[in-house]
């Protein structure tokens, strides 16, 4: 609590509501910068390692994929009782 109070005071002294809003805007901006960097890195990597016309790349049409609006991920998950194997399966 003390650290949170000190952080909010450092951002906007005496107005923690406005300080929290400023903090959230900054976090969203940083997340956007990371996403932009990652997108650029993926583009560069794909151009370097899979140049146009590379016959190792094949296009697949997946007809059985669920609609994105039908996919739900639980907020909380249980950890497995034993560690996963390197393949991700028990």
Backbone torsions as a table, in degrees:
resi	resn	phi	psi	omega
1	UNK	NA	-40.5	-178.7
2	UNK	-64.1	-42.5	179.7
3	UNK	-64.1	-42.9	178.5
4	UNK	-62.1	-44.5	179.0
5	UNK	-60.1	-46.4	-179.5
6	UNK	-62.7	-40.9	179.8
7	UNK	-63.9	-47.5	-179.3
8	UNK	-64.3	-37.8	176.5
9	UNK	-64.1	-36.9	179.6
10	UNK	-68.9	-32.0	-179.1
11	UNK	-77.0	-50.9	-178.4
12	UNK	-148.2	96.4	-173.8
13	UNK	-59.6	126.3	175.1
14	UNK	80.9	-2.8	-178.9
15	UNK	-135.9	82.3	-174.8
16	UNK	-69.2	-29.2	176.4
17	UNK	-63.1	-48.2	178.3
18	UNK	-66.9	-36.0	178.5
19	UNK	-63.7	-41.8	179.5
20	UNK	-65.0	-41.4	177.1
21	UNK	-61.4	-42.9	177.5
22	UNK	-61.7	-43.4	178.8
23	UNK	-60.5	-44.8	-179.7
24	UNK	-63.8	-41.5	177.7
25	UNK	-61.6	-43.0	179.5
26	UNK	-64.1	-41.7	178.9
27	UNK	-62.9	-43.3	178.7
28	UNK	-63.1	-41.5	178.0
29	UNK	-62.1	-45.3	179.8
30	UNK	-63.8	-42.0	177.5
31	UNK	-60.4	-38.9	176.9
32	UNK	-64.8	-40.2	178.2
33	UNK	-64.3	-40.4	178.3
34	UNK	-64.0	-42.8	178.8
35	UNK	-63.5	-41.9	177.7
36	UNK	-62.0	-43.8	178.3
37	UNK	-61.6	-46.4	-179.0
38	UNK	-61.5	-40.5	178.7
39	UNK	-62.5	-44.7	177.9
40	UNK	-63.7	-39.2	178.8
41	UNK	-64.1	-41.4	177.9
42	UNK	-63.9	-41.4	179.2
43	UNK	-62.5	-47.5	-179.8
44	UNK	-62.1	-45.8	-179.7
45	UNK	-62.2	-41.7	-179.7
46	UNK	-67.8	-34.6	176.9
47	UNK	-69.6	-36.0	179.9
48	UNK	-72.3	-45.7	-171.8
49	UNK	-98.1	-15.1	178.2
50	UNK	-136.7	69.8	-177.8
51	UNK	-64.0	156.5	178.7
52	UNK	-54.4	138.8	-179.8
53	UNK	86.9	-2.4	178.6
54	UNK	-66.6	121.1	-175.0
55	UNK	-76.4	-5.9	177.4
56	UNK	-75.9	-17.8	-178.8
57	UNK	-90.9	127.9	177.9
58	UNK	-121.6	147.2	177.1
59	UNK	-98.6	133.5	179.5
60	UNK	-122.2	142.9	173.8
61	UNK	-107.8	116.0	-178.5
62	UNK	-101.2	104.7	-176.5
63	UNK	-81.3	-19.8	-173.0
64	UNK	-97.3	5.3	-179.8
65	UNK	-67.7	139.4	179.4
66	UNK	-71.0	155.5	175.2
67	UNK	-66.7	137.4	-176.6
68	UNK	-56.4	-31.4	-179.8
69	UNK	-73.3	-15.4	180.0
70	UNK	-94.2	-6.2	-178.1
71	UNK	-87.6	127.0	178.0
72	UNK	-124.7	134.8	176.2
73	UNK	-115.1	131.5	179.7
74	UNK	-69.1	145.6	178.8
75	UNK	-69.6	-41.4	178.4
76	UNK	-111.8	140.8	176.5
77	UNK	-131.4	155.9	176.7
78	UNK	-91.4	140.9	176.3
79	UNK	-75.4	142.9	178.4
80	UNK	-64.8	151.8	-178.3
81	UNK	-70.4	-27.0	175.9
82	UNK	-128.0	153.3	-177.3
83	UNK	-60.7	148.8	177.1
84	UNK	-74.2	151.6	174.7
85	UNK	-74.2	168.3	179.9
86	UNK	-57.3	-24.1	179.6
87	UNK	-82.2	-10.8	-178.6
88	UNK	92.8	-1.1	179.7
89	UNK	-113.2	154.0	178.7
90	UNK	-75.1	NA	NA
